[in-house]
Amino acid sequence: MSARTAAVGTLLRPRSVAFIGASRDEEKLSGWPLRNLVQAGFNGDVYAVGRGGGRLHGAPVLASPAELPHPIDVAFVTLPAAASEEAVAELLEVGVGIIVIAANGFAETGSEDDRDRQARLVERVRAAGAHLLGPNTNGVYNYVDGIPLGYNYVHARPQAPGSVGLVSHSGALVSTIAPMVAKQGSGISHFVSCGNEADLDLLDAVAFLVDDADTGVIGVLLDSVAEPGRFRELVRAAQAAGKEVVALKLGASDRGEAAATAHASRMGGAHAAYESLFADEGVWQAQTPESFTLLATMVAEGRAPRRPSVTAASTSGAGAVSVADWCDELGVGLASLSPATAEAMRRPGSRAQAMNPFDLGAGRVQESEAYLRTLAAAEETGLLLVVLTRLQSVDRRAFVVDAVASAARAEPDLPVLVVGGGDMEPDEEEALRAAAVPVGTTADVVLAARSAIHRLRGLPVGCDVNVAAVARWSVPAPGESSVGAVGASSGEPSEHETEVAIASPPVAWSEAESLATLKAAGCSVTARVVPPDADLVAGEADRVGYPLVLKGSMPGVAHKSDHGLVVKGLDDADEVRQALSTVSARAARLRGGTLDGIVLAPMVRDAVELVVAARRDPDFGVTLLWGWGGTMTELLRDVVVEPCPLGEGAITRLVGGTRVGSLLTGFRGAAAADLAALAREAATLTKLLEGRDDIDAVEVNPLFVRPAGEGVVVADALVVPRS
């Protein structure tokens, strides 16, 4: 165990605690941590440092840290930010090993002075061989031993421990999640609020939970992680120890991007990269705090979908329709009942039809248990979802609740989720808790089911499941990579092709510059770039062959079609000359109108148009965005984002997580696309960016992906320099 992991353990199981700045005013947060710890019955040494002397909640009040009788394991500082530096210096002088700073007013404000204040604290703490949690943290809670150390809502409310460990950037959000976990019949082992992560960080707390014997499920509520590679290692270590990881990534919107010209920057924010990272590592990803709670409870009971399909039942016909609508809207596949299951569901005299969703209300209530146990045991059922509505009597509903509990007990590995609304009776809730059946609203239950199904498929939780494409795509066998080696460029330059010197315009390089960069890197560039001279252009067009497309290249003009600088379907030299004249005239009206080259490329038919882009992300470094390309890229936003290097599931997520995946795998009899060549091209782009410190983003749009064995063609390229 590392020193940092051991520090988290000491923080959760201290033998002595000093509270610096504890207030006697019950209305002030600064007095709550001491009160919470004492009221919880902590049996270690407790001291307060502040004004007035005497005792506070039974603890002696000392005038300064220098009066502490012996070295203290943990000091909890509730002083304002400006007073924290002096307090920390005094605490280090008397040998305090771990310091918690609750106050805000440090690096999170963004001001240079506040960042400097936090940096000075960290430097001083590390120089003394100590550790710091925070600043801007609500504290920690060891539920197993009943040690609350903080001022959150939950720190003042004892709760039975369980096996779910929580690590969070947000302390306040845990005040919502912890009670919900308890309501679902599970519990928390430990909770750590990391705050600004100036020293001890979220991954240090995760590392502790990986080794902690009381934790079976690791729940992570995160904004970001400083070391994605270390996060991967910890997830794998947790899984090797028999523990699952459930994550709720906060902040779904893209952050400010340096490369604002490229499609990749507008659609490839860190959130999408995290989704692919979670999918790659088998992390259960929630989308709301409520669905996080449902997933954590389900996983804590050892329940996981056995196949990517949902079987649903409802005590109301309308409820069944509603679930079907939600499942369809969110891409959750409903199972088709097998003939054997349909036959087993038939009952003499029953009006219920053997279909999914199944209407329990159309059958006899007394047979609900038989119906639900049949559905739960069906081979085609991956997850059972039951909608409970108010019935004519409490007894009738209780009968159905007991039937759900019975089905869950009969299939202990099967996830069973209930849509119960807010009107369930306490004894009904208790019956479902006892059977480890989580209860939520329609939206949260279906979102949880969606997350579970997506994880089984290895897809990001935010994408639409493309079931047909997944079925057509063969996942590589173990040890066989779906991402091939770097491919070579195609086509030899002619004597008239422009040799482009790389310049640094303010927004983006011209297409001529961009194509030259990609071609030099080994990308599949077949286009020719020539000076804007009519005779040279016409001569080169004859060599390229017809029909072709002509494009005017200009520095700073990223989207040429928006300015009329693209002419397609040219069939002879005369049409090429006319197109050049038109494009030159349009260019003259743009920013002085200097064309740095004319791009000539053969028209490509029978190919799928993709956008493939590599960009730099503040969390992950180089990431890859790919999906539906051409002029529809921004309108459809049908893309997935992958952290690099590309994992084994990258192609699978492209095929199964996008609508364009249907075209790549062969739609309505069309030939499947050359996915091996696509993978090689993607690898080449990411290696280009990794090797160039002067570039922020590289985008190909469209990249024509031809039928299997015929390769890919770079049709248009955009390079954005580092700002």
Helices and strands as residue ranges (DSSP letters): H 3-12, E 16-20, G 29-31, H 32-39, E 45-49, E 55-56, E 59-62, G 65-67, E 74-77, H 81-93, E 98-101, G 107-109, H 112-127, E 131-133, E 139-142, E 147-150, G 153-156, E 161-168, H 174-183, E 188-193, H 202-211, E 217-222, H 228-240, E 244-249, H 263-267, H 270-281, E 284-286, H 289-300, E 310-314, H 317-329, H 339-345, E 358-359, G 360-362, G 365-367, H 368-377, E 383-387, H 394-410, E 416-419, H 426-434, E 439-440, H 442-457, H 467-472, H 511-521, E 528-530, H 534-544, E 548-553, G 560-563, E 566-570, H 573-588, E 597-602, E 608-617, E 621-628, G 630-632, H 633-636, E 639-643, H 650-656, H 661-664, H 675-690, E 695-705, E 712-714, E 717-721
